[in-house]
Amino acid sequence: MRAMKLAALIFFVAACSKEGANSSSTASSTTSSSSQSVDLTGAGATFPYPIYSKWFSDYATLTGVKINYQSIGSGGGIRQLSEGTVDFGASDSPMSDDELSKAKGGAILHFPTVLGADVITYNLPGVTTALKFTPAAIADIFSGRIKKWNDTRIASLNPGVTLPAQDILVVHRSDGSGTTYIFTDYLSTAVPSWKTSVGKGKEVKWPVGLGAKGNEGVSGQVKQTPGSIGYVELAYAKQNNLPIAAIRNKSGQFVAASVDAVTAAAAGVAKALPANTDYRISIVDAPGASSYPISSFTWILVYQHQTDAVKGKKLVDFLNWALTDGEKEASTLDYAPLPAEMATAVKARLANIDLTGAK
């Protein structure tokens, strides 16, 4: 039943993403039966869409407040919030100082909601053992230096696995993507040569590969293309029954993505956070034997000054619910809830949102 529900959610993501591709202003269009009944509009990351969709549905049932969210990628969400065409944005890539300075509505606050994982997934018919990769091997594959599946740099990490002498087809995101930001942030941290060649960002100049839109696009392309490899958020790989590679972490252990492994990656960071942090923090390549190395927070982005007091109050009420009751649902869809002490601190920060409704 859980798989069927998640299948419906991710099928819906694809429809929303196609609609978002037609126009940057589609965040005002409805994903429900009546656009007039929508209370809040948002746009952005596909990475957290499965859990956000559940939250929006549950919250509407509980309160009657309807939230229309367009899953168009983190870059699109940041652009639409900056232009003031949505009530909130969502991103897995924290906004840069430059992006923040250009937002038309003034100061923007980052509210981490849950944690997730980028996973390496692939399509190799006949290979039933989950593959292992080091950060260097991943960088070499996605930069085109490893071209065949039976390359010794892969085979040596996977003794006993018969790998085909088949070309590797890299699949990456074609849109501005927080999932890409997390992936390239990780490689830039763990592999110095990647930092100086490709670098990190929501969009990068990929040396090789085929682009696809959204997590649903990448997972769909990998699923239908033998010999392919890509990076997607954990829930999308699981829903599509795609294999998930184990990655050697900073402590030298090969770890597969899981709620526990993502939680372990966040644990040390959460305890060390200073008071009044803006939460634009990275946890890639975290220390700890059980930490999954490509883990990240995902954020909802909100203007500090709400020009519509009624909408602002609805947004704050939703965030307060999400950070309390919503967190309890995270693990059911393969996301990790915020550490308890961090969730408490983030909820307290809601008081910094100005609801006066006057400039």
C-alpha positions, 0 to 999 in steps of 0.5 A: 500500500505504501508503495502504491501511494508513493507511486501515485505521488511521484507520477503526480510529480511528473505531471507537475514538472511538465506543467512547470516547464511550460511557463515560469508563472505556473505556480499560480495554477492549481494542482487541485480541482479548483484554483480559487480554493488554494490558500498558499502557493509554492514552487521548487525542489523535486527532492522533497516532493513525496513528503511535501505532497503528503504534508500538504494533503494531510494538512488540508484534511486537518485544517482545510488550508489548501497548498498548491506546490509546483515541483519544478526544481530548486532553481525554479523555486528560488526564481519564483520566490525571488520574483514574488510569484509564489508564497514560499519556495523550496530548495535543496540548495541554500540560496547564495548571498547574491541570490538573497540580495536580488530577491524583490521581497527583502530578506528570506529565511531558510527553514530546514524541514527534513533530510534526504539522500542523493543516491547513485543508481544504475541499470545493469541487467544481470548484476544483482549485487549492489555495487560499491563506489568510492568518491574518486570512482564516482567523479571519474564516471561522471567526468567521463574518465571511466567509460566502461562498466568493467573498468578496473577502477570499478571492478576492483571495488566489487570483487566477485561481481561480473561487470559487462564490457559495456559503455557507461551512459551518465544521466544527470539533471538538465534543470536547475537542481538542488539534487545536483547541488548536493551531488556536486557539493559532495564531489567538490568536498570529497574529490579535490580535482572535481572542485577545480574542474566541474565544481558545485552548483544547481547547474554545472557544465557536465563533461559527459552524459544525457540530461533529464528534468527532475528526479523523476526524469533521471530515475525514469531515464536510468530505468529504461536505459541499460548501461546507464547511471545517475543520481536521484533522491532515495525515494525515487530510486526505491519507488522505481525499484532501481539498485542503490550503490553503497558509497565509501564514506569519510571513515572508510566504510561503504554505506548505503543510503537509509534513514538511519545513515542520513540521521547519523550524518546530521547528528554531529552537525546539529549539536554543533550549530550556533544560536541564531544560525541561518541554517544554510549548512552542508552535511556532505561527507560527514564524519562517522562510521555509519554516516551516509556521505551524500546527505542533505537538509532541504529547505522551505524559503520564506520572506521574513516580511509577509506583506499579506498578514492572512497568508503569512499566518497560514504559512507560519501555522503550516510550518509549525505543524510540519516541524511538529506533526509532519516530522513524524511522517518523514521516515515513512517516505525514506526521509530523515526527520530533523534532530529533535533539538534542531526542530525545536530551534527551527520552530522558535525561529518562526517568531522572526517572520513579520506578520504585520502585513505592512511595509 
